[in-house]
């Protein structure tokens, strides 16, 4: 089991036998995509504008004193393009490896968008026509899982969920064989999924249309 933390800070405890990998977006140059990632797009339109920026972020854990700052500036990954095409899914894929069983966690903030306000993670990515997605939508107030097989999107699976625009949240996906667990802010809102479409693949980030999202 691999554990990934798509964030500059450690967000989760690691089981002893597992291997942890943290993507620290502060290690690369600003105003550019992080090293090892590739920008692409599913559907129509151009790839997104992915780059590392500085953003005010609350601490991952509660502070021990009231004198501690409530926010501090950290390097975060941002998707800044505003393409209003509806069938437009910018993705940033980590191209250096593929993974089978893993736990993938990121904090995210939906900062803008008119047609859509979404932030998500793509996983077991084969190519731009075959992958899984876990996505949060402020505009729809939903937390969804879906898959794309041969370019055809499957049904949206997931409940209504209050996801406030402009606030930081956390999402996690855990894959063990054909079992998929999906969590929002530490709660498994989607019952465990069983799907055999993809057994391994790449991981990355996803947005939709004109969404501006931070990770």
C-alpha positions as CSV (number, residue, x, y, z in Angstrom):
1,X,0.0,0.0,0.0
2,X,1.4,3.4,-1.0
3,X,0.4,6.6,0.7
4,X,0.5,9.9,-1.1
5,X,0.1,13.4,0.3
6,X,-0.6,15.8,-2.6
7,X,0.3,18.8,-0.5
8,X,3.3,20.6,1.0
9,X,2.4,19.4,4.5
10,X,1.9,16.0,6.0
11,X,-1.8,15.3,6.4
12,X,-2.2,11.7,7.5
13,X,-0.5,9.1,9.7
14,X,1.2,6.3,7.8
15,X,0.8,2.6,8.6
16,X,4.2,1.0,9.4
17,X,4.5,-1.4,6.5
18,X,3.5,1.2,3.9
19,X,5.6,3.6,1.9
20,X,4.8,7.4,2.0
21,X,5.4,9.9,-0.7
22,X,4.8,13.6,-0.2
23,X,4.6,16.0,-3.1
24,X,6.0,19.3,-1.8
25,X,5.0,22.0,-4.2
26,X,7.4,24.5,-2.5
27,X,10.4,22.6,-3.8
28,X,10.0,23.6,-7.4
29,X,10.1,27.0,-9.1
30,X,7.1,29.3,-8.7
31,X,4.7,30.2,-11.5
32,X,5.4,26.8,-13.2
33,X,3.9,23.3,-13.0
34,X,5.6,21.1,-10.4
35,X,8.3,18.8,-11.7
36,X,7.2,15.4,-12.9
37,X,3.7,16.4,-13.7
38,X,2.1,16.7,-17.2
39,X,-0.8,18.9,-18.2
40,X,-3.5,17.4,-20.4
41,X,-7.2,17.6,-21.0
42,X,-10.1,15.2,-21.4
43,X,-13.1,16.2,-23.6
44,X,-12.8,19.5,-25.5
45,X,-10.7,22.6,-25.1
46,X,-7.1,23.3,-24.3
47,X,-5.1,22.0,-21.3
48,X,-5.3,24.0,-18.1
49,X,-2.9,26.6,-16.7
50,X,-1.4,24.7,-13.8
51,X,1.3,26.5,-11.8
52,X,2.6,26.8,-8.2
53,X,1.6,30.0,-6.4
54,X,1.7,31.4,-2.9
55,X,-1.6,31.3,-1.0
56,X,-2.7,31.8,2.5
57,X,-3.5,28.5,4.1
58,X,-4.8,27.5,7.6
59,X,-2.7,25.0,9.5
60,X,-3.4,21.3,8.9
61,X,-3.7,20.7,12.6
62,X,-5.1,22.8,15.4
63,X,-2.6,25.3,16.9
64,X,-1.5,24.9,20.5
65,X,-1.8,28.6,21.4
66,X,-4.1,31.5,20.6
67,X,-1.1,33.6,19.7
68,X,-0.2,31.3,16.7
69,X,-1.2,32.7,13.3
70,X,-4.5,31.4,11.9
71,X,-3.1,31.3,8.3
72,X,0.3,31.4,6.7
73,X,1.5,31.6,3.1
74,X,2.4,28.3,1.4
75,X,3.2,27.1,-2.1
76,X,0.1,25.5,-3.5
77,X,-0.8,24.1,-6.9
78,X,-3.4,26.2,-8.8
79,X,-5.4,25.7,-12.0
80,X,-6.0,29.2,-13.2
81,X,-7.4,28.9,-16.8
82,X,-11.1,29.9,-17.3
83,X,-12.2,27.9,-20.3
84,X,-16.1,28.0,-20.2
85,X,-16.5,24.9,-22.4
86,X,-18.8,22.5,-20.5
87,X,-17.2,19.3,-21.7
88,X,-13.7,20.4,-20.6
89,X,-11.7,18.6,-17.9
90,X,-8.1,19.9,-17.4
91,X,-5.9,17.3,-15.7
92,X,-2.4,17.4,-14.3
93,X,-0.9,13.9,-14.2
94,X,2.1,12.6,-12.3
95,X,4.0,10.9,-15.1
96,X,6.9,9.3,-13.2
97,X,5.2,6.1,-12.0
98,X,2.0,4.0,-11.9
99,X,0.4,2.6,-8.8
100,X,-1.9,-0.3,-7.8
101,X,-3.0,-0.1,-4.1
102,X,-2.6,3.3,-2.5
103,X,-4.1,6.1,-0.3
104,X,-4.1,9.5,-1.9
105,X,-4.9,12.6,0.1
106,X,-5.0,16.3,-0.8
107,X,-6.4,19.5,0.6
108,X,-8.2,21.7,-1.9
109,X,-9.9,25.0,-2.2
110,X,-12.4,26.0,-5.0
111,X,-11.5,29.7,-5.7
112,X,-13.7,30.5,-8.7
113,X,-15.8,29.5,-11.7
114,X,-19.1,30.4,-13.4
115,X,-19.9,27.3,-15.5
116,X,-18.4,25.0,-12.9
117,X,-16.7,25.2,-9.5
118,X,-14.9,21.8,-9.1
119,X,-11.7,20.3,-7.7
120,X,-10.8,16.7,-7.9
121,X,-8.3,13.9,-8.1
122,X,-7.8,11.5,-11.1
123,X,-6.5,8.1,-10.4
124,X,-5.7,4.8,-12.1
125,X,-5.3,7.0,-15.1
126,X,-4.5,5.1,-18.3
127,X,-5.0,7.8,-20.9
128,X,-7.3,10.8,-21.6
129,X,-10.2,8.4,-22.4
130,X,-9.8,5.9,-19.5
131,X,-9.6,6.9,-15.8
132,X,-11.3,7.3,-12.4
133,X,-12.2,10.6,-10.9
134,X,-13.2,11.8,-7.4
135,X,-14.5,15.4,-7.5
136,X,-16.1,18.0,-5.2
137,X,-18.4,20.6,-6.6
138,X,-19.3,23.9,-4.7
139,X,-21.8,24.9,-7.4
140,X,-23.7,21.6,-7.2
141,X,-23.1,20.9,-3.6
142,X,-22.1,17.3,-4.4
143,X,-19.2,14.9,-3.8
144,X,-18.9,12.5,-6.8
145,X,-17.0,9.5,-8.1
146,X,-17.2,8.5,-11.7
147,X,-15.2,6.7,-14.3
148,X,-14.4,7.3,-18.0
149,X,-14.0,4.2,-20.2
150,X,-13.2,4.6,-23.9
151,X,-14.2,8.2,-23.6
152,X,-17.6,7.5,-22.2
153,X,-18.4,8.8,-18.7
154,X,-20.2,6.5,-16.3
155,X,-22.9,7.6,-13.8
156,X,-22.1,10.1,-11.1
157,X,-22.0,8.4,-7.8
158,X,-22.2,10.4,-4.6
159,X,-24.3,12.4,-2.2
160,X,-25.1,16.0,-1.7
161,X,-22.4,17.7,0.5
162,X,-21.9,21.3,1.6
163,X,-18.6,22.3,-0.1
164,X,-18.0,26.0,0.5
165,X,-16.3,28.0,-2.2
166,X,-13.2,29.8,-0.9
167,X,-12.6,27.4,2.0
168,X,-10.1,24.6,2.4
169,X,-11.3,21.0,2.5
170,X,-9.7,17.6,2.3
171,X,-10.4,14.6,0.1
172,X,-9.0,11.1,0.2
173,X,-9.3,8.1,-2.1
174,X,-8.0,4.6,-1.1
175,X,-7.7,1.8,-3.6
176,X,-7.3,-1.8,-2.4
177,X,-7.6,-4.2,-5.4
178,X,-11.1,-3.5,-6.9
179,X,-12.3,-1.7,-3.7
180,X,-12.4,2.1,-3.7
181,X,-13.0,4.3,-0.6
182,X,-13.8,8.0,-1.1
183,X,-13.6,10.5,1.8
184,X,-14.4,14.2,2.2
185,X,-13.1,16.0,5.2
186,X,-12.3,12.6,6.9
187,X,-15.8,11.1,6.3
188,X,-16.5,8.3,3.9
189,X,-19.5,9.8,2.3
190,X,-19.7,7.4,-0.6
191,X,-20.2,3.7,0.3
192,X,-17.3,1.5,-0.7
193,X,-17.2,1.0,-4.5
194,X,-16.3,-2.2,-6.3
195,X,-15.0,-1.7,-9.8
196,X,-12.8,-3.8,-12.1
197,X,-12.2,-1.4,-14.9
198,X,-8.7,-0.4,-14.0
199,X,-6.3,-2.2,-11.6
200,X,-3.4,0.3,-11.8
201,X,-2.5,3.6,-13.3
202,X,-1.2,7.1,-12.8
203,X,-2.5,9.7,-10.3
204,X,-3.1,13.5,-10.6
205,X,-5.5,16.4,-10.3
206,X,-8.6,17.3,-12.2
207,X,-11.0,20.3,-12.6
208,X,-13.8,21.2,-14.9
209,X,-14.6,24.0,-17.4
210,X,-13.7,27.5,-15.9
211,X,-13.1,26.2,-12.4
212,X,-10.2,27.9,-10.6
213,X,-9.0,25.5,-7.9
214,X,-6.1,25.2,-5.5
215,X,-4.5,22.1,-4.1
